[in-house]
Amino acid sequence: MNTPPPPETDTPRDLVGIGIGPSNLSLAALAHPLAELDAVFYEQRPRFDWHPGLLIDGARVQVPFLADLVTLADPTSPWSFLNYLRTHHRLYPFYVAERFHIQRAEYDTYCRWVADHLPGLHFRHQVDAVRWNPERDVFEVDYTQLDTEGEAEALGRTHTRNVVLGIGTEPHVPDPLRPLVDAPGVPVLHAGDYLTHRDTLLAAGHVTVVGSGQSGAEIFLDLLRHRPAGRERLHWIGRTEAFAPMEYSKLGLEHFTPDYTRYFHALTEPVRDRLVGAQWQLHKGIDAATLAAIHDELYHRTLDGGWPDAVLTPGVQVRTAGRIASTRIELHLEHTQQNTRSRLTTDAVVLATGHRERPLDRILAGLDPYLRRDSAGRPRIDPQFRLVLDPSITATGCHLYVQNAERHTHGVGAPDLGLAAWRSATVLNTLTGKDNYPLPTRTAFTTFGLEQRQPQIPPARRPHTLTPLRDGI
């Protein structure tokens, strides 16, 4: 709901959330029943949406429906996916459908239902800066309220004892292709904009999909299904050495549990950095069902004795790219195993090159003197998802939390929806000093490491008492 700016008072809030994606929406949903907690959340977009350009018909979320906003921390929450189904009289159809993995579009609709009914969410509010006020021992959060056209309408400031950053990720465009994306004319677009330009891509003479992860596979499959047999004119290339299936074994999935997250955090920085790159197949591979669907579609197109006009080549990277006249694109390719190079002329390019964590530096520029960083210049983050700040701040009991910005300290599970509710519950338990959401001490059959580490329990005391909830917020 897009409520007006909350009234300004001298009393600092307990929590201000910046960004309303799945992570902070989970936090807001679990914070809702905590009547003593004064929390608000700001988002510059006009409403909640979750990768709208990738809500391809039939594409499914790669985690079970239990990995909703709240269930793995509180199965009785009114904001669960099952209660969403019950509210919309769809519980029995879902039961009969026997779908453990729901469609991506349905997950987006579920999250929007939560966002539309939760209080304290303020869309069209762009947070400009976060600063520390040493005279009052609080954070200052400056924001701009935007009108329906996205233009500045009013300025505001909120004081708070705690901040949680959930600003999400942004599309990644490789440097060789960045000039083409920014230029008008021939379509070169990121996968995040796929559905917006789908008709243009289907009408193009030849289309190239760059990227060998799940998004690239889904887009290639969708294009393949909707282009004429024998005249598909599709290329699919990626840097990985194979169009590899995602690691989805039961014990492999235990890397997305709190047990592994705690183990990973306790490792040394060099070991963590090595693991993040080595574990790509845990989260950057392709769902086996999607790979099977692609093969089935290709096989079906050989029934008349011909072969589809589709080229699938892994192990290829784009070195440089440019336009031919103003109507076509030329990609200069290199095959890393063969050490060979070639050129590919195409009419449109879809960059399924993933998303990267949105940098925190801009929004936290005012806190830079207080931030503690690792050897690579990245913010240090403690086990409870708090940025490590100067003791002059943390001694006051005030903290700055992050969500889905901690892969370098907490591992491959940082962006995983299955850990969102647990992380939100950890933040709320730490912030309030209460066991609002009792969390399991063990979550995996695998013992990670020779030494079994017990989870660190934050102190059950907080220097500030929570303020009463304001009316209407």
Buried (B, 14 or more C-beta within 10 A) or exposed (E): EBBEBBEEEEEBBBBBBBBBBBBBBBBBBBBBEBEEBBBBBBBBBEBBBBBEBBBBEEBBBBBBBBBBBBBBBBEEBBBBBBBBBBEEEEBEEBEEEEEEBBBBBBBBBBBBBBBEBBEBBBBBBBBBBBBBEEEEBBBBBBBBBBEEEEEEEEEBEBBBBBBBBBBBBEBBBBEBBEBBBEEEEBBBBBBBBBBEBBEEBEEBEBBBBBBBBBBBBBBBBBBBBEBEBEEBBBBBBBBBEEBBBBBBEEEBBBBBBBBBBBBBBBBEBEEBBEBBEEBBBBBBBBBEEBBEBBEEBBEEBEEEEEEBBBEBBBBBBBEBBEBEEEEBBEBBBBBEEEEEEEEBEBBBBBBBBBBEBBEBEEBBEBBEEBBEEBEEEBBBBBBBBBBBBEEEBBEBBBBBBBBBBBBBBBBBBBBBBBBBBBBBBBBBBBBBBBEBBEBEEEBBEBEBEEEEEEBEEBEEEBEBEBBEBBEEB
